[in-house]
Amino acid sequence: MLLDLYSTLLTRVEVRPVEYVAPVVIRPIRPDDEGKLGAFFRGLSDRSRHRRFHAVMNDLPADVLARFVRPDGCDEVALVAVMRRLGGESVIGEVRYAIIDGKTRKAEFAIAVADVAQGIGLGKRLLRGLMRRATENKVAVLYGDVLPENQAMLALAREFGFRQRRDPHDPRLLLVEKSLEAARLAV
Ligand SMILES: CC(C)(COP(=O)(O)OP(=O)(O)OC[C@H]1O[C@@H](n2cnc3c(N)ncnc32)[C@H](O)[C@@H]1OP(=O)(O)O)[C@@H](O)C(=O)NCCC(=O)NCCS
C-alpha cells in the first residue's frame, strides 16, 4: 500500500526515483517545519488554498506560520505528511485541530493535501491520525467548516462518520462534526 502510494507520487511529481530515498511519513509538526509548511501552502492551487482557508490567501502571515508549527500537542495538534528525499523533506499534507472551547472541549480541524498528491489516500491517513490524537487528548467533538462544493472533503468526512449540517454561524458553509466521546470510552 505504502509502496503503491510512493510510486504514484513519483509518477505524479515527475521526478527520477533516485532523487527520493524514503516514502511518505506522517509525523507531528515541528518548529523547524516553518519554511517547508510555508512552501506547502504557497504551492497549493488557488482552488485548494481557497478550500482550506475559505479566503484568497497567497501567503500565510509570518506570525500565523510561526504559531502553526508550535502547537502545544494537546489542545492544539498538527500532523504533517512529509516526503523524504536526498537533501531534505517536503511537506505534502497537513492536518490540525485546535480546541475552541475549553469547557466543552470542542475542537475545530482543517486539512490540506498537495494537489499532486490528492486522491491517493493521504487525506484519509492524516485525518485518521488526527482523530486518534484528538481522542487521546479528550477532545469531545471535532468539527470543521466546509464549502458546499467541496465534495472531496464532504466525502472524506462522511467516511469517518462526521455528520453534516448547515453552519449556524455562516449559511454559506456546511459544518461537519463528530463526537469522539464513544471512541474515547472504548480506548
Ligand atoms: C479534501 C482533501 C484533504 C482530501 O484529501 P485526499 O488525500 O485527496 O483524499 P483521499 O485520497 O484520502 O480520499 C479519501 C476519501 O475522500 C473522498 N474523495 C477524495 N477525493 C474526492 C473527490 N475528488 N471527489 C469525491 N470524493 C473524493 C473519497 O471518499 C475518498 O475515499 P475512497 O478513496 O475510499 O473513495 C484534499 O482534496 C484537499 O486537500 N483539498 C483542498 C483543501 C481542502 O479542501 N481542505 C478541506 C477544508 S478543511
The ligand as an SDF file (V2000), in Angstrom:
LIG
                    3D

 48 50  0  0  0  0  0  0  0  0999 V2000
  -10.1440   17.2320    0.9740 C   0  0  0  0  0  0  0  0  0  0  0  0
   -8.7450   16.6160    0.8690 C   0  0  0  0  0  0  0  0  0  0  0  0
   -7.9920   16.8990    2.1550 C   0  0  0  0  0  0  0  0  0  0  0  0
   -8.8960   15.1030    0.6770 C   0  0  0  0  0  0  0  0  0  0  0  0
   -7.6120   14.5300    0.7250 O   0  0  0  0  0  0  0  0  0  0  0  0
   -7.1630   13.3800   -0.3080 P   0  0  0  0  0  0  0  0  0  0  0  0
   -5.8260   12.9200    0.0690 O   0  0  0  0  0  0  0  0  0  0  0  0
   -7.3470   13.9060   -1.6750 O   0  0  0  0  0  0  0  0  0  0  0  0
   -8.2840   12.2800   -0.0010 O   0  0  0  0  0  0  0  0  0  0  0  0
   -8.0730   10.7020   -0.0330 P   0  0  0  0  0  0  0  0  0  0  0  0
   -7.3430   10.3160   -1.2620 O   0  0  0  0  0  0  0  0  0  0  0  0
   -7.5460   10.2320    1.2660 O   0  0  0  0  0  0  0  0  0  0  0  0
   -9.5800   10.2270   -0.1990 O   0  0  0  0  0  0  0  0  0  0  0  0
  -10.3740    9.9570    0.9230 C   0  0  0  0  0  0  0  0  0  0  0  0
  -11.8390    9.8980    0.5370 C   0  0  0  0  0  0  0  0  0  0  0  0
  -12.2850   11.1940    0.1890 O   0  0  0  0  0  0  0  0  0  0  0  0
  -13.1990   11.0950   -0.9040 C   0  0  0  0  0  0  0  0  0  0  0  0
  -12.6420   11.8280   -2.0520 N   0  0  0  0  0  0  0  0  0  0  0  0
  -11.3590   12.1760   -2.2630 C   0  0  0  0  0  0  0  0  0  0  0  0
  -11.2620   12.8910   -3.3880 N   0  0  0  0  0  0  0  0  0  0  0  0
  -12.5140   13.0010   -3.8840 C   0  0  0  0  0  0  0  0  0  0  0  0
  -13.0980   13.6730   -4.9950 C   0  0  0  0  0  0  0  0  0  0  0  0
  -12.3230   14.3750   -5.8430 N   0  0  0  0  0  0  0  0  0  0  0  0
  -14.4350   13.6060   -5.1700 N   0  0  0  0  0  0  0  0  0  0  0  0
  -15.2080   12.9060   -4.3170 C   0  0  0  0  0  0  0  0  0  0  0  0
  -14.7190   12.2600   -3.2220 N   0  0  0  0  0  0  0  0  0  0  0  0
  -13.4060   12.3140   -3.0220 C   0  0  0  0  0  0  0  0  0  0  0  0
  -13.4090    9.6270   -1.1760 C   0  0  0  0  0  0  0  0  0  0  0  0
  -14.4790    9.1910   -0.3660 O   0  0  0  0  0  0  0  0  0  0  0  0
  -12.1160    9.0330   -0.6790 C   0  0  0  0  0  0  0  0  0  0  0  0
  -12.2700    7.7120   -0.2620 O   0  0  0  0  0  0  0  0  0  0  0  0
  -12.0620    6.4860   -1.3070 P   0  0  0  0  0  0  0  0  0  0  0  0
  -10.7180    6.7080   -1.9160 O   0  0  0  0  0  0  0  0  0  0  0  0
  -12.1340    5.2970   -0.4090 O   0  0  0  0  0  0  0  0  0  0  0  0
  -13.1800    6.6090   -2.2730 O   0  0  0  0  0  0  0  0  0  0  0  0
   -7.9790   17.1800   -0.3670 C   0  0  0  0  0  0  0  0  0  0  0  0
   -8.7750   17.0240   -1.5270 O   0  0  0  0  0  0  0  0  0  0  0  0
   -7.5610   18.6300   -0.2240 C   0  0  0  0  0  0  0  0  0  0  0  0
   -6.5200   18.9350    0.3320 O   0  0  0  0  0  0  0  0  0  0  0  0
   -8.3670   19.5800   -0.7300 N   0  0  0  0  0  0  0  0  0  0  0  0
   -8.0220   21.0040   -0.6550 C   0  0  0  0  0  0  0  0  0  0  0  0
   -8.1050   21.5640    0.7500 C   0  0  0  0  0  0  0  0  0  0  0  0
   -9.4500   21.2600    1.3800 C   0  0  0  0  0  0  0  0  0  0  0  0
  -10.4700   21.1350    0.7030 O   0  0  0  0  0  0  0  0  0  0  0  0
   -9.4620   21.1620    2.7160 N   0  0  0  0  0  0  0  0  0  0  0  0
  -10.6810   20.8790    3.4360 C   0  0  0  0  0  0  0  0  0  0  0  0
  -11.1570   22.0810    4.1950 C   0  0  0  0  0  0  0  0  0  0  0  0
  -10.9920   21.8100    5.9100 S   0  0  0  0  0  0  0  0  0  0  0  0
  1  2  1  0
  2  3  1  0
  2  4  1  0
  2 36  1  0
  4  5  1  0
  5  6  1  0
  6  7  2  0
  6  8  1  0
  6  9  1  0
  9 10  1  0
 10 11  2  0
 10 12  1  0
 10 13  1  0
 13 14  1  0
 14 15  1  0
 15 16  1  0
 15 30  1  0
 16 17  1  0
 17 18  1  0
 17 28  1  0
 18 19  1  0
 18 27  1  0
 19 20  2  0
 20 21  1  0
 21 22  1  0
 21 27  2  0
 22 23  1  0
 22 24  2  0
 24 25  1  0
 25 26  2  0
 26 27  1  0
 28 29  1  0
 28 30  1  0
 30 31  1  0
 31 32  1  0
 32 33  2  0
 32 34  1  0
 32 35  1  0
 36 37  1  0
 36 38  1  0
 38 39  2  0
 38 40  1  0
 40 41  1  0
 41 42  1  0
 42 43  1  0
 43 44  2  0
 43 45  1  0
 45 46  1  0
 46 47  1  0
 47 48  1  0
M  END
$$$$
